[in-house]
Amino acid sequence: MRVWEVQNEWGIDSLRLVEKPEPEPGLGEIVVAMRAASLNYRDLLTVQGMGAASEPPLIPFSDGAGEVLRVGEGVTRVAVGDRVCPMFFQSWLDGGPAAEKRSQSLGGPLAGVLQEQMVLSAEGVSRFAPHLSYTEAATLPCAALTAWRALMVEGELRPGQTVLLQGTGGVSTFALQFAKAAGARVIVTSSSDAKLERARAMGADHLINYRSTPEWAEAALEVTDGLGVDHVLEVGGKDTVNQSLQAARVGGRVMVIGVLSGFAQEIAMRSIYYKNIRMIGMSVGSRRHFEDMTAAIAVNGLKPVIDTVLPFEAVPDALRRMQAGEHQGKICIEF
């Protein structure tokens, strides 16, 4: 079988397509024939040596979907032929986050999904909605689940509330879909008018170009008659977090998901305690969260937004497209 592997040293140019023996499942394990994968920003960082607690060689990428090919002794959760997604955190099955539940993640330190056949614990996969293709399902385990947990689990989103989304990347795009399905009002920020118009076509209610309106928090306050927004999905990091706090209402939630502009920043502490804001760090979720999200996706007939689909042989090209940052929606690989 073919496998993409970062060899010897980190970097896109160190990726090699190599041959490895086909695996066999052990007790409680399954072999999944991987059909598709999708990229997250974390995957780019990992390949560049900035995102995984491991050393090369490493099989990268955390998100994929495939078909159960073989099952080992004692497996009852899934059967040969089932269409499944591997869970990002292999040991986070239910309940809240804990160190031991989050220690085993795919694509670093564990081997990732860029292998044509993959051995996994039968507990570490979940079926996906039947109306989705393998490529569509491959977008779900990280970006979609992070957005779901942020809004529906930690955020307890209710109809009529207001959500502010930064940019139109994978998490923000899924959050737009979930928020509209839940009956929320959505504000989207971006530096691209074209991307904002595509967000409008998906149901965004208010659009803010942060290049032409650098004080976008004030614009969000105007949209909400000065009250502020109920939920902010914070993906920017040091350059955006204080505006997120400014834009949030009293009692609002700021979900810290990404740090695209960096970590170090003086936090507007006054806004946090004066407004009683809840800031919650957010990274993916449990298998139970995934199953709840899958039910909602199935009932609402939601389809992931896909920017580009490339063949298995073009993984380096996919990473360079992610690096360029011009995509809207998910970049996917079909095996």
C-alpha positions in Angstrom: 0.0 0.0 0.0 1.1 3.6 -0.5 1.8 6.0 2.3 2.8 9.7 2.4 5.5 10.2 5.0 7.6 13.1 6.2 11.1 11.7 6.2 14.4 12.8 7.9 13.5 16.4 8.4 10.4 18.6 8.5 9.1 20.4 5.4 6.8 20.0 2.4 9.8 19.0 0.3 10.6 16.2 2.7 7.3 14.4 2.0 7.8 11.1 0.2 5.2 8.6 -1.3 6.5 5.2 -0.1 5.3 1.6 -0.1 4.5 -0.3 3.1 3.0 -3.7 3.8 -0.7 -4.0 4.2 -1.7 -4.1 7.9 -3.7 -6.7 9.8 -6.0 -5.9 12.7 -5.3 -7.2 16.2 -7.7 -7.7 19.1 -10.3 -4.9 19.1 -8.8 -3.3 15.9 -10.0 -2.7 12.4 -8.4 -1.9 9.1 -9.9 1.0 7.2 -9.4 1.4 3.5 -9.0 5.2 3.4 -10.9 6.9 0.6 -10.4 10.6 1.2 -8.6 13.1 3.5 -8.9 16.8 4.2 -6.4 19.5 5.3 -6.4 21.6 8.4 -4.0 24.4 9.2 -2.6 22.1 11.9 -1.5 19.7 9.2 0.5 22.4 7.4 2.2 23.3 10.7 2.9 19.7 11.5 4.6 19.0 8.2 6.6 22.1 8.7 7.7 20.9 12.2 5.6 23.3 14.2 2.6 21.3 15.3 3.2 17.8 16.5 4.8 16.4 19.6 6.8 13.9 17.5 9.8 13.5 15.3 10.0 12.4 11.7 9.3 10.0 10.1 5.6 10.7 10.4 2.5 10.0 8.4 0.7 13.3 8.5 -2.9 14.6 8.3 -5.6 13.9 10.9 -8.9 14.0 9.0 -10.2 11.3 6.6 -12.9 8.9 5.8 -12.9 5.3 4.5 -14.5 1.9 4.5 -14.0 -0.8 7.1 -12.0 -3.5 5.2 -11.1 -6.0 7.9 -12.0 -6.5 11.6 -10.1 -8.1 14.4 -11.2 -10.4 17.1 -13.8 -9.0 19.5 -14.9 -6.1 17.3 -18.7 -5.5 17.4 -19.1 -1.7 17.1 -18.5 -1.7 13.3 -18.6 -4.3 10.5 -16.8 -4.8 7.2 -18.3 -2.3 4.7 -19.2 0.4 7.2 -18.3 3.9 6.1 -16.4 5.6 9.0 -14.3 8.6 10.0 -11.4 8.1 12.3 -11.6 10.3 15.4 -8.9 13.0 15.8 -8.5 12.2 19.5 -8.5 8.4 19.6 -9.1 8.1 23.3 -11.7 10.9 23.8 -14.9 8.9 23.6 -17.2 10.8 25.9 -17.3 13.4 28.7 -15.4 16.6 29.0 -11.7 17.2 28.0 -8.9 15.7 30.1 -5.2 15.2 29.5 -5.4 11.5 29.1 -8.3 11.8 26.6 -6.4 14.3 24.4 -2.9 12.6 24.4 -3.5 10.4 21.4 -4.2 12.4 18.3 -3.9 11.4 14.6 -1.3 13.1 12.4 1.0 13.6 15.4 2.0 12.0 17.6 0.1 9.0 16.1 0.4 8.2 12.5 -2.1 10.1 10.3 -4.6 9.2 7.6 -2.4 9.5 4.5 -2.1 5.8 4.1 -4.2 3.6 1.8 -5.0 1.2 4.6 -5.0 2.2 8.3 -5.2 0.2 11.5 -7.3 1.8 14.2 -9.1 0.8 17.4 -12.7 -0.1 16.7 -13.5 2.4 19.4 -11.7 5.2 17.6 -14.0 5.5 14.6 -17.6 6.6 14.0 -20.0 6.3 11.1 -21.0 9.4 9.2 -24.2 10.7 7.7 -25.4 8.5 4.8 -25.9 11.4 2.3 -22.3 12.4 2.4 -19.6 11.2 0.1 -16.2 10.0 1.5 -14.7 13.3 0.4 -17.4 15.3 2.2 -17.1 13.2 5.3 -13.4 13.6 5.4 -13.8 17.3 6.3 -15.7 16.5 9.6 -13.4 15.2 12.4 -11.6 18.5 13.2 -13.0 21.6 11.7 -16.7 20.6 11.8 -16.4 19.1 15.2 -14.6 22.1 16.7 -17.4 24.4 15.3 -20.1 22.1 16.6 -18.6 21.9 20.1 -18.0 25.6 20.3 -21.5 26.6 19.4 -23.8 23.7 20.4 -22.0 22.1 23.4 -19.9 24.8 25.2 -21.9 27.7 23.7 -25.4 26.2 24.2 -26.5 28.2 21.1 -30.2 29.2 21.0 -32.4 30.5 18.2 -32.2 34.3 17.8 -28.7 34.6 19.3 -25.9 36.4 17.4 -22.7 34.7 16.3 -19.6 36.5 15.1 -17.2 34.4 12.9 -13.7 35.5 11.9 -12.9 34.7 8.3 -14.2 31.9 6.1 -11.9 29.0 6.9 -13.0 25.5 7.7 -14.1 26.1 11.3 -15.9 29.4 10.5 -17.6 28.0 7.5 -19.0 25.0 9.4 -20.0 27.3 12.2 -22.0 29.4 9.7 -23.9 26.3 8.6 -24.6 25.1 12.1 -25.6 28.6 13.4 -28.0 29.1 10.6 -29.5 25.6 11.0 -30.0 26.5 14.7 -31.8 29.8 13.9 -29.0 32.2 14.9 -28.0 35.5 13.3 -24.5 35.5 11.9 -21.9 38.2 11.4 -18.8 37.2 9.2 -15.6 39.2 9.0 -13.1 38.8 6.1 -10.5 40.8 4.2 -12.0 39.6 0.9 -15.3 41.0 -0.5 -15.6 38.0 -2.7 -15.4 35.6 0.2 -17.9 37.7 2.1 -20.3 37.5 -0.8 -20.0 33.7 -0.8 -20.7 33.8 3.0 -23.8 35.8 2.3 -24.9 33.2 -0.2 -24.6 30.6 2.6 -26.9 32.7 4.8 -24.6 35.2 6.6 -26.7 38.1 7.8 -24.1 40.8 8.2 -20.7 41.2 6.5 -17.7 43.2 7.7 -14.5 43.7 5.7 -11.8 44.2 8.3 -9.4 45.8 5.9 -11.9 48.6 5.1 -13.3 48.5 8.6 -10.3 47.8 10.9 -12.4 48.6 14.0 -14.7 45.7 13.2 -15.8 45.3 16.8 -17.5 48.7 16.7 -19.3 47.6 13.5 -20.5 44.4 15.3 -21.8 46.5 18.2 -23.7 48.7 15.7 -25.3 45.6 14.2 -26.5 44.5 17.6 -27.7 48.0 18.7 -24.8 48.4 21.1 -25.5 45.2 23.0 -22.8 43.0 21.5 -22.8 39.5 20.2 -23.6 36.3 22.1 -20.8 34.1 20.7 -17.5 34.9 19.1 -15.3 32.3 17.4 -11.8 33.6 17.9 -9.4 32.3 15.4 -7.0 35.2 14.8 -5.0 35.3 18.0 -3.1 38.3 19.3 -4.3 40.7 16.6 -8.0 40.0 17.1 -8.7 38.8 20.6 -9.2 42.2 22.2 -11.7 43.2 19.5 -13.5 39.9 20.1 -13.8 40.9 23.8 -15.0 44.3 22.8 -17.6 42.9 20.4 -19.0 40.4 23.0 -22.1 41.2 25.0 -22.3 41.1 28.8 -22.4 37.4 29.6 -21.2 36.5 26.1 -18.8 33.7 25.1 -15.5 34.0 23.3 -14.4 30.6 22.0 -10.6 30.6 21.4 -10.0 28.3 18.5 -7.0 29.6 16.6 -4.0 31.8 16.9 -3.2 32.6 13.3 -1.6 35.9 14.1 0.4 34.7 17.1 0.1 34.1 20.9 1.5 37.0 22.8 -0.9 39.8 23.7 -2.1 41.9 26.6 -5.6 40.8 27.2 -8.3 43.4 27.9 -9.0 42.0 31.4 -11.5 44.8 32.1 -13.8 43.6 29.4 -13.6 40.0 30.7 -14.6 40.8 34.3 -16.8 43.8 33.6 -18.8 42.0 31.0 -18.7 38.6 32.8 -17.4 37.1 29.5 -16.6 33.4 29.3 -13.4 32.6 27.4 -13.1 28.9 26.5 -10.2 27.3 24.7 -11.5 25.0 22.0 -9.9 22.1 20.1 -12.0 19.4 18.5 -14.2 17.2 20.7 -15.2 13.6 21.7 -16.7 10.7 19.8 -20.0 11.4 21.4 -19.9 15.0 20.2 -19.1 13.7 16.7 -22.1 11.3 16.8 -24.5 14.2 17.9 -23.1 16.4 15.1 -23.6 13.6 12.6 -27.3 13.3 13.6 -27.8 17.0 13.1 -26.0 17.0 9.7 -28.2 14.1 8.6 -31.5 15.7 9.7 -30.6 19.0 8.1 -29.0 17.5 5.0 -26.0 19.7 5.5 -23.1 19.5 3.0 -19.6 20.6 3.7 -18.1 23.4 1.6 -15.2 22.1 -0.5 -12.8 24.4 -2.2 -10.5 22.0 -4.0 -10.2 18.2 -4.5 -6.8 16.8 -5.5 -5.6 13.3 -6.2 -3.6 11.3 -3.6 -0.4 11.9 -5.6 -0.8 15.7 -5.2 -0.5 16.1 -1.4 2.4 18.6 -1.6 0.3 20.8 -3.9 -2.6 20.7 -1.5 -0.3 21.8 1.3 1.0 24.7 -0.8 -2.6 25.8 -1.5 -3.3 25.8 2.2 -0.1 27.8 2.7 -1.2 30.4 0.1 -4.4 31.0 2.1 -6.6 31.7 -0.9 -9.1 28.8 -0.4 -12.6 29.1 1.0 -13.9 25.8 2.3 -11.9 22.6 2.7 -9.0 21.3 0.6 -9.5 17.6 0.1 -7.5 14.6 -1.2 -9.1 11.6 -2.9 -7.3 8.3 -2.7 
